[in-house]
């Protein structure tokens, strides 16, 4: 049985959580393959808004098994808080939430290192969420990390102490003012570790292989977005993991030839949190309107998102890198009321028009080239049939499909799981 992937095609915050929740009914297993609690997957149904950071977005479906894969980095404290917030929903975590033994653990000192590193950069800071993600992945690639499976060993606290001491030396090396009480942080951390140890640990690559052999359906869920990929994103303003389709193979142990459909999610416009280049960013009333109507604040950090017109150069690039087979357009309702919409179809790159995503998209090198469209004034949030949507919106969708060569199979017209139109 093949594995389907679902991932973001922009700078994150595309609405992956809602769509995973919507699609979970068609899958036996939802498996998160990379990233950490810097992710914020928002789900809304029955009048309740839920924000998940590490736990896969299929957790509200009692029949679905949710796997946290080896490519994920886990902060036990944040994980425990998620479990506590979900406890009132009568979820059988022991049965329905499985954690890979090879997933790495975020220590309190990883968060402190993150803060020290970011502070030391001054104006050159990258906009880290300060969740300790980068330092944890650095220890992973540096072969120093502590993994979930280590918690089953009697000597794991010795390994913890050795690594935490090393981190404290590094924090001092940065020579910046980072205030902390490590004993308090460690008390909270060790309590959270005990809570996580009550869950089920698995050798996830073997578990998922057996699931495929037994014809179980699997949806691999990504975090962040393709333009934040450590290799293919807008480096260095990126995350520390592979957010593209390739990350599902390394983050779950799934063979490339087992991947079938790749669902790529994008907003009808573009947003970005934190620092980094953003060619179509708006600084006018249109950008402010997008932010207000779209409630554009980070689900994890609360930081305001920068807003701009849809960038088809970047979207086509993400489609190509990921091998996207179906597109899902989110937040079409936010664009209701705009008289004119613009779409970036090419870049003026150092005086030459190009249609591919170049090595550097800093503003001194790139100016967007736009095509204008007539907007729609109708409130479409109650829509349930694509054909009944405004013709101007259908024209907008058709142009995007023609430009990137992939069909848009779902159009989201609101945050609730019911506000989703299948085509």
C-alpha positions in Angstrom: 0.0 0.0 0.0 1.4 3.4 -1.1 1.8 6.4 1.2 0.4 9.8 0.5 2.0 13.0 1.6 0.6 16.4 2.7 2.9 19.4 3.0 3.0 23.2 2.7 4.2 24.9 -0.4 4.9 28.4 1.0 6.6 29.7 4.2 4.4 27.6 6.5 1.0 28.5 8.1 -0.8 27.3 5.0 -3.5 25.4 6.9 -2.2 21.9 6.9 -3.8 21.0 10.2 -7.3 21.6 9.0 -6.8 19.5 5.8 -5.1 16.6 7.6 -8.1 16.6 10.0 -10.4 16.7 7.0 -8.7 13.9 5.2 -8.0 11.6 8.2 -11.3 9.7 7.6 -9.7 8.2 4.5 -6.5 6.9 6.4 -5.6 4.4 9.1 -2.4 6.2 10.1 -1.3 9.8 10.2 2.4 10.2 10.6 4.3 13.4 11.3 7.7 13.3 9.6 9.8 16.4 10.6 10.0 19.6 12.5 9.2 20.3 16.1 7.0 22.4 18.3 7.8 25.5 16.2 4.9 24.1 14.1 1.4 25.3 14.9 -1.4 23.2 13.2 -4.8 24.8 13.8 -8.0 22.8 13.7 -11.5 24.2 14.2 -14.7 22.2 14.5 -17.8 22.1 16.7 -17.1 25.7 17.7 -13.7 24.8 19.3 -10.3 25.9 18.1 -7.4 23.5 18.7 -3.7 24.2 18.1 -1.3 21.3 17.9 2.5 21.6 17.9 3.9 18.1 17.8 1.0 15.7 17.9 -0.3 14.7 14.4 -3.5 16.4 13.3 -5.5 13.1 13.1 -5.6 12.8 16.9 -9.3 13.8 17.1 -10.4 10.7 15.1 -10.7 7.7 17.4 -10.0 5.2 14.6 -6.8 6.8 13.4 -3.3 5.9 14.7 -1.0 8.9 15.0 2.7 8.4 14.7 5.4 11.0 15.6 8.2 10.0 13.3 12.0 9.8 13.7 12.5 13.1 11.8 10.6 15.0 14.5 12.3 16.7 17.5 10.2 16.6 20.7 10.1 19.0 23.6 8.7 16.9 26.4 7.3 20.0 28.2 5.3 21.2 25.3 4.3 17.7 24.4 2.9 17.2 28.0 1.0 20.5 27.7 -0.6 19.2 24.5 -1.6 16.0 26.1 -3.1 17.9 29.0 -5.1 20.2 26.7 -6.5 17.1 24.8 -7.2 15.0 27.9 -10.9 16.2 28.1 -11.6 14.8 24.7 -11.4 11.1 25.9 -8.5 10.2 23.6 -6.7 6.9 24.2 -3.1 8.2 23.9 -1.6 4.8 24.8 -3.3 3.3 21.7 -3.7 6.1 19.3 -0.4 8.1 19.7 2.9 6.3 19.0 6.3 7.8 19.2 9.4 6.7 17.2 12.3 5.7 19.4 14.6 7.5 17.0 13.0 10.9 17.4 15.3 13.4 19.1 14.6 15.2 22.3 14.7 19.0 22.9 16.5 19.7 26.2 15.9 22.9 28.2 19.5 23.9 27.3 18.7 23.6 23.6 16.1 26.4 24.1 18.7 28.5 26.0 21.3 27.9 23.2 18.7 29.0 20.7 18.1 32.3 22.5 21.8 32.9 23.0 22.6 32.3 19.3 19.8 34.5 18.1 20.7 37.3 20.5 24.3 37.2 19.4 23.3 37.9 15.7 21.8 41.3 16.5 20.2 42.8 13.4 21.2 39.7 11.4 18.9 37.4 13.4 16.9 34.9 11.3 13.6 35.1 13.3 13.9 31.8 15.2 10.9 30.7 17.3 13.4 30.1 20.1 12.0 26.6 20.7 15.4 25.0 20.6 14.8 23.4 17.2 18.0 24.4 15.5 20.4 23.4 18.3 18.6 20.1 18.6 19.1 19.3 14.9 22.7 20.4 15.3 23.2 17.9 18.0 21.5 15.3 15.9 23.8 15.8 12.9 26.7 16.2 15.3 25.9 12.8 16.8 25.4 14.2 20.3 21.7 14.0 20.6 19.4 12.2 23.0 16.6 10.2 21.5 13.2 8.9 22.7 14.7 5.4 22.9 17.4 6.6 25.3 14.6 7.2 27.9 14.3 3.4 28.2 17.9 3.1 29.3 19.0 3.3 32.9 21.9 5.6 32.1 20.0 8.2 30.1 20.2 10.9 32.8 24.0 10.6 32.7 23.9 11.3 29.0 21.6 14.2 29.6 23.9 15.7 32.2 26.9 15.5 29.9 25.1 17.2 27.1 23.5 19.9 29.2 26.9 20.8 30.7 28.3 21.1 27.2 25.4 23.4 26.3 26.1 25.6 29.3 29.7 26.1 28.2 28.5 27.1 24.7 26.0 29.6 26.2 28.8 31.2 28.1 30.9 31.3 24.9 28.2 33.5 23.2 28.8 36.1 25.9 25.2 37.5 25.8 22.7 38.3 28.5 20.4 35.2 28.7 18.8 34.9 32.1 17.7 31.5 33.3 17.2 29.1 36.2 18.3 25.7 34.9 17.1 23.9 38.1 13.6 25.1 37.6 13.6 24.3 33.9 15.0 20.8 34.6 12.4 20.1 37.2 9.6 20.8 34.6 11.5 18.9 32.0 12.0 15.7 34.0 8.3 15.7 35.1 7.3 16.0 31.4 9.7 13.1 30.5 7.9 10.8 32.9 4.6 11.7 31.3 6.0 10.9 27.8 7.3 7.6 29.1 3.7 6.5 29.8 3.1 6.5 26.0 3.9 3.8 23.5 7.4 3.9 21.9 7.9 2.1 18.5 10.5 1.4 15.9 8.5 3.5 13.5 10.2 2.4 10.3 9.3 -1.2 11.0 5.8 -0.3 12.2 5.1 1.6 9.0 6.6 -1.1 6.8 4.3 -3.7 8.4 1.3 -1.3 8.1 2.0 -1.0 4.3 2.3 -4.8 4.0 -1.0 -5.1 5.7 -2.7 -2.7 3.3 -3.2 0.1 5.8 -3.5 3.6 4.4 -0.9 6.2 5.6 -0.9 10.0 5.3 2.5 11.6 6.0 2.0 15.1 7.5 4.7 17.8 7.2 5.2 20.9 9.2 6.3 24.4 8.2 6.5 25.0 4.4 8.7 24.1 1.4 10.2 27.6 1.2 11.6 26.9 4.7 13.4 23.7 3.7 17.0 23.6 5.0 18.2 22.7 1.4 15.6 24.3 -0.9 14.2 27.2 1.1 15.3 30.8 1.4 18.5 30.0 3.3 19.6 31.0 5.9 16.0 32.2 6.8 14.8 28.6 7.0 14.0 25.9 9.5 16.4 23.1 10.4 14.8 20.1 8.7 13.7 19.0 5.2 10.1 20.2 4.9 9.8 18.9 1.3 8.6 15.5 0.2 12.1 14.0 0.5 11.8 14.7 4.3 9.0 12.1 4.5 11.4 9.3 3.4 14.2 10.2 5.9 11.7 11.3 8.6 9.7 8.1 8.6 11.8 5.5 6.9 9.5 5.2 3.9 11.0 4.2 0.6 10.7 6.8 -2.3 8.9 4.3 -4.5 6.2 3.8 -1.9 5.0 7.5 -2.2 1.8 7.9 -4.3 -0.1 11.2 -4.0 1.5 14.4 -2.8 -1.0 17.0 -1.6 0.5 20.5 -1.7 -1.2 23.2 0.3 -1.0 26.9 -0.3 -2.9 30.1 0.6 -4.7 32.1 -2.0 -2.2 34.8 -1.1 1.2 34.6 0.6 2.4 35.0 4.2 5.6 34.8 6.1 6.5 34.9 9.8 9.9 36.2 10.9 12.8 37.5 8.9 13.8 36.7 5.3 13.1 37.9 1.8 9.5 38.1 0.6 9.2 39.5 -3.0 5.4 40.0 -3.0 5.1 41.4 0.5 2.6 44.3 0.9 3.1 47.4 3.1 -0.1 49.1 2.1 -3.8 48.9 2.9 -4.2 45.6 1.0 -1.6 43.9 3.1 -3.2 45.2 6.3 -6.6 44.0 5.1 -5.3 40.5 4.4 -3.7 40.3 7.9 -6.8 41.5 9.6 -9.4 39.4 7.7 -7.1 36.4 7.7 -6.3 36.7 11.4 -2.6 36.3 10.4 -0.8 35.7 13.6 1.5 32.7 14.2 -0.3 29.8 15.9 2.9 29.0 17.8 4.4 32.4 18.6 1.6 34.8 18.1 3.8 36.9 15.9 2.0 38.9 13.2 2.5 37.4 9.7 3.7 39.4 6.8 1.2 39.3 3.9 1.5 39.7 0.2 0.1 38.6 -3.2 0.3 35.1 -4.4 3.8 34.3 -5.8 3.4 31.8 -8.7 7.2 31.7 -9.3 7.7 30.3 -5.8 4.6 28.1 -5.9 5.6 26.5 -9.2 9.1 25.9 -7.7 7.6 24.2 -4.7 5.3 22.0 -6.9 8.3 20.9 -8.9 10.6 20.1 -5.9 7.9 18.1 -4.2 6.3 16.4 -7.2 2.9 17.6 -6.2 0.0 15.7 -7.7 -2.9 17.7 -6.2 -3.2 21.3 -5.0 -5.3 22.5 -2.1 -6.0 26.2 -1.9 -6.7 27.7 1.5 -8.2 31.0 2.7 -10.0 31.9 -0.5 -12.6 33.7 1.6 -9.9 36.2 2.9 -9.7 37.7 -0.6 -13.4 38.5 -0.8 -13.9 42.2 -1.0 -10.8 43.1 -3.0 -11.6 45.0 -6.1 -8.3 43.9 -7.8 -6.1 40.9 -7.1 -2.5 40.5 -8.2 -0.5 37.4 -8.9 3.3 37.4 -9.4 4.0 35.5 -12.6 7.7 36.3 -13.0 10.6 38.1 -11.5 12.7 40.9 -12.8 16.0 39.5 -11.6 19.0 41.8 -12.0 17.3 43.5 -15.0 16.3 40.3 -16.7 12.8 38.7 -16.6 12.9 35.1 -15.3 10.2 32.6 -14.4 12.2 30.3 -12.2 13.1 30.6 -8.5 16.7 31.9 -8.3 19.4 31.4 -5.7 18.8 34.8 -4.2 15.5 36.6 -3.9 16.6 39.5 -1.8 14.9 42.8 -2.8 18.0 44.3 -4.3 18.0 41.4 -6.8 14.3 40.6 -7.4 11.2 42.7 -8.3 7.9 40.9 -8.8 6.1 41.1 -12.2 2.3 41.0 -11.7 -0.8 40.1 -13.6 -4.0 41.7 -12.3 -7.4 40.0 -11.8 -10.8 41.3 -11.0 -11.8 40.4 -7.5 -15.1 39.1 -6.0 -17.2 40.9 -3.5 -19.4 38.0 -2.3 -19.1 36.3 1.1 -18.1 32.8 0.0 -17.6 31.3 3.5 -20.9 29.4 3.4 -20.2 27.9 -0.1 -20.4 24.2 -0.6 -20.3 23.9 -4.4 -17.4 25.1 -6.5 -19.7 25.8 -9.5 -21.7 28.2 -7.4 -18.7 30.3 -6.5 -18.1 33.7 -8.2 -16.8 33.4 -11.7 -13.9 35.7 -10.9 -12.8 33.2 -8.2 -13.1 30.3 -10.6 -11.1 32.3 -13.1 -8.4 32.9 -10.4 -8.3 29.1 -9.7 -8.1 28.2 -13.4 -5.2 30.6 -13.9 -3.2 29.1 -11.1 -3.9 25.5 -12.3 -2.8 26.4 -15.8 0.4 28.2 -14.6 1.6 25.3 -12.4 0.2 22.4 -14.3 -1.6 20.8 -11.3 -5.3 20.6 -10.5 -6.6 22.4 -7.4 -8.8 19.6 -5.9 -9.9 21.4 -2.7 -10.8 25.1 -2.0 -11.1 26.1 1.6 -13.5 29.0 2.3 -13.2 29.2 6.1 -11.4 27.7 9.1 -14.0 25.2 10.1 -13.6 21.6 8.8 -17.1 22.0 7.2 -16.0 25.1 5.1 -14.2 22.9 2.6 -15.2 22.5 -1.1 -14.2 19.4 -3.0 -13.9 19.6 -6.8 
